[in-house]
Amino acid sequence: MALPLVLKTETFSLLGPMTLKAVDGEEFVRHGWPPGRSVLLLDAVPEDQRSSLLQVPWGAVMSSKPSEVSTAAPVLRHPDPHQGVRPGDIIEVNPDRPMLRVLYRRGDNGNVIFATERCNSFCLMCSQPPREEADEWRVRQNIELVDLIDRDEPSLAITGGEPTLLGEGLVDIIRACGRALPDTDLQVLSNGRGFADSDLALRVRAVSHPKLQWNIPLYADVSAIHDYVVQSASAFDQTIRGLYKLAEAGQRIEIRVVLHRPTVARLAGLARFIYRNLSFVRHVALMGIEPIGFARANHAALWIDPVDYQGELSEAVTFLHGNGIPVSLYNLPLCVLRQDLRAFAARSISNWKNVYLPACGACSLQKRCAGFFASIDKKWTSHGVTAVVSEGEAP
Ligand code: SF4
């Protein structure tokens, strides 16, 4: 079951906001996290070890019985132990708020570094509607966060908002990731516009992160459709120029296309455009829509049942694959995909927001099916969803 990322708590003697690694005795000894930047999960410590561990100068101590804890450190009330904080997680606490935020869940496949609320686009289907807010403070917090992430974390995404709006701050975060997590795949979700008229790509190249990739959305082979989808004039031109700047700087690039009514009509044309003009990209991801944020308000303009665009999808996938450009399908359930497309589908939805429908209980494909976003409802459900009884059977 997906665990919540925002939990109720109470703080005692906490003087300011803190970002803390959650540890029990074993986690502390094995990984050596700095105690001043850790929160001791007292409920997880055996009774006979508690008093000696409480002598350590922790950043904070968390307990379900805070009034019984004797320590000089700030104390936090442990939320519901079944939904709570586990060793290895990273939390953010603030004395002004009666809740804590889990910034990192050990073992989750969807951990992100949230760069900024701000964005220079206003996409019809934005899942994280932008807010104009002075949030440069996130650079420092994110660098602190990176230092506490497990060294064997397989992958992380930097997301927003539009991360490039942080400018040098984004370069600093990427540099921190390269230093602390050189083996972690790092994907930055950016609209690419910020590279067009700046030297940002060169500054990123100077950091030389070994496993950095830029995931850039492109919604059509013509500017009118792309600019309409992102609700910004000249965005297509800037994104294309940004892509060339990134390629020139030797960066790894994935093109992302969210599939909805405005984008599927020219999908085959977009595939040809990518092959002819952007053949340097490493991968193309064609993605089902997440029904959240602005997408919900724009349902009428966006919704098209995936079973109704299988022809366009198949043409695009066949063309890209046939011409040597790796392509994947994200966020699309297997039963709505034509047989020839299923091999391209990935289980792409983060654990914490991934659900299955009642029909899935009887389905032989569930283990390798992407399923659905937790925000799904009837309006966003394909009429093609049906249990597949055996692998060879057509839906
Ligand atoms: S019925 Fe099967 S293929 Fe369809 S969404 Fe559920 S698990 Fe996936």
Boltz pocket constraint, residues with backbone or C-beta under 6 A from the ligand:
constraints:
  - pocket:
      binder: B
      contacts: [[A, 333], [A, 334], [A, 335], [A, 336], [A, 356], [A, 357], [A, 359], [A, 360], [A, 361], [A, 363], [A, 364], [A, 365], [A, 366], [A, 367], [A, 369], [A, 370], [A, 371], [A, 385], [A, 386], [A, 387], [A, 388]]
      max_distance: 6.0
